[in-house]
């Protein structure tokens, strides 16, 4: 190889590294998820009937028997309307959805045939069609089908710990309320049965995502009856699932904090800066995941829209929760919030989908940046009153600058070696978030000073 060619190849590799180091390089199976950015989380289970949130079983210290008789048996989601939910998600601009198939309460939302998932008498399957009077409707399938029609990817949440299963009781060790295994044998049998349930879910619903939780009984060493879920269980579970479907996306909570799974899940928080690998924050609209009749402390749509923008500016995904009522209907606030978010997304979605992190290390006080090939999006939450907005200089050549919703009217700007100074209208075009676009050649990059 001649020397010139060698240097060209080295230069090409360096360019490639520089290009991708600016954001995550994701495996092909994750491309859609990384592009889509915005999803809906749904906490729905027999706890929705009680309306005290999904932890009521443990917090209120129900016995298995009483919980089954007074809560689960009465769960009757007759107003569950899969089309309404999928349409609402679509209108809000959400591209994927994750619903609880089994939460910590141990109640299966589908017709399970795995023998050990029974009620306390050991005679009845503890699941929606067989344990309640709701009957034979398959709401997971209804929702899966409605999602497919609306072009929304479908995911299922599954809790590793199970407060109802005969192998476990709610644990109060160290003041926590996870689960304690009866014996080592019961633990091994449960893990085998859990995998059988997950195979059922994959075979029946072909989910795009499996979203785990309830892995807190984890332990990197030898398992104990209180800390019975091990890192090797998490690794084994991930391998088992991708063998069943190599395209399946699986979150980190197969065993959190150990770099497993396909992405990190900071819960109810947005990290200071991009994480070391793809991440998704899950957030509630009020303060509860499962329906809580006493909680009407909903955030304003503007707060949630700004959260979404902040998340994308840090290269993350945003999974926003709804908690339907026990009868399957949605609260008025839920519908209203999602409709408002949808109106905003309709006008501004190009700054969210397939957009990645800010090219700048420091975030401005007035908002955030996102970017795509050829465009830098300036999201202004707090509109300056002095007629100018200053942003750090770019390494790219600037073609033009305009308000995202008024591309015809170009904005004047001045360049200094370190700053772009943009002349802006006096009033904010959008009270929640006004967006300006800086059109450039290539992916926007900060100018090295
Ligand atoms: C917490 C809660 C759980 C909820 C989850 C969502 O872990 O315990 O109830 O499902 O957050 O991420």
Boltz pocket constraint, residues with backbone or C-beta under 6 A from the ligand:
constraints:
  - pocket:
      binder: B
      contacts: [[A, 43], [A, 54], [A, 55], [A, 213], [A, 214], [A, 267], [A, 282], [A, 289]]
      max_distance: 6.0
